[in-house]
Amino acid sequence: MTIDKEARNSIKEAIKSLVGRKISLTRERREYKLETRGSVNESTRLAFFENIDYDRATHKHDIRHGLLLYGYIRGRDYKQLEPKVREDNDPSASDICLFGDKHGELALRQTDLSSWLAGGASPHKRKRPQDTEEAA
């Protein structure tokens, strides 16, 4: 199964736009924090921070799964992308599939992604010229 360049580019652009949106939310949060200190009641400020922090967390989640998907279709090993991960912070294969379906119109199998996350090789791994010379 090969992934065409157009799908890879659309995933890359989706990741870039999510990162840009998260950066703008962070800047908006910082500016609001500085502007409203002492001038707005505390409950209004807390409501703003709750909403913006929820949006930022959602974007972080999507960015992580998008980057994992991009690494998967590029043939990278999962442990190369995330060498250290806490036990309670494992990525979700279903979320990676959803990201691919939403942004790249990719129909990926969740079982392939689960085995990749467990340490298996990506089916999209490319053969490099030096790999074939070493085998010979």
N, C-alpha and C positions, 0 to 999 in steps of 0.2 A: 504494500500500500504506500503510495507516494502522495505527498502533500504538495500541491502546486504553489508556485511563488506568490500568486495573488492572495491565497489564503494566509500564507505566512505574513505577507505585508499588511493585510487587514488586521491580523492579531497584533502585530507590532504597533500599528497606528492606534488600536484600541488601548493598548498598554500605555502608550505615550499620552493619550488624552486623559486617561485615568490619573496618571502621575501629575499631569498639569493641573487637573481639577483638585487633587489633594493638596498640591502646593498652594493653590489660590485659597482653598479653605483654611489652610494653616495661617496664611498671611492675614486673611479676614479675621480669624480668631485673635491673632496677636494685636491687630489694630483696634478691634473692638475692646479688647481687654485694657489697652492703654487709654483709649478715649473715654470709656465709661467709668473708670475708677472714681468712685465717690459721687458721681453725678446721677447714676441710675440705681434704683433699689436692687437689693441683692437677689431677690427672687426672679426678676427679669433677666439679670445677668446669668444666673444659673440655668434658666430655661434656654437661653441662647447657647451657652456652652454645652448643655446636654444634646441639643439638636445638632450642633456643628461637630461635636465629638463623635456622635453616632454616624454622621455622614463620612467623616474621616476614617473611622474604623471599617466601614463598609468598603470604602475605596481601597484601603490597605489589604483587605481580604481579597478583593477582586484582582488587585495588582499582583499579589503573591501567586494566586492560582493562574493568572495569565502568564506570568514569567515561567512558572513550572510547565505550562502547556507549550510555551515557545521552546523551552529547553528540550522537552519531550519530542517535539516534531523536528528539532534540529539534531536529535540523536545523542544528546548529552546524558550522562548517568545522573540519577537523582542525587546520589551522595556527593557528586561533584558540584551540584547546584546548591545543596543545603547540607554541608558536612556535619553540622551540629544542630539538632532539633530536640526540644524538650518532648517528653513522652506525651504530654497532654496537648501538644501543638502540631500533631501530624496533619498533613494536608488531606483534603477530601478528593478522592478520585471523581466522585459525582460532580463536585463543584468545578473541577477542571474540565470535565466533559461538557457541562453547561456553558462554561466560558467559551469553549471551542465552538459549540453549536450556535451561541448567540453572536459571537464576533467574527468567526471565520467560516461559518456554515460547515463545520466539520462534524462528521458522524463517527465519533471515536467509541471504541468499546471500553466500558468501564473495567472489565477484567484485565485488559492489556495495561491500562493505567495503574491498576492496583498492583499487578506484578512488577511494573516498573518502579513504583513507589517502594515496594518491598526489596528492591535491589536488583531486579532483573534488567536485562538490556532492552533498550528501546527498539521496536521494529523498524524505526526510521534511521537507524545508525548507518552512516555512510561508510563505504569502504574507501580508505585512503590509500594512495599508491604505496606508501611505505609499509602498510599492513600486509599487502599482497607479496611484497619482496621478502618480508620476514618469514612468511609462511613457506616460501619456496626453498 
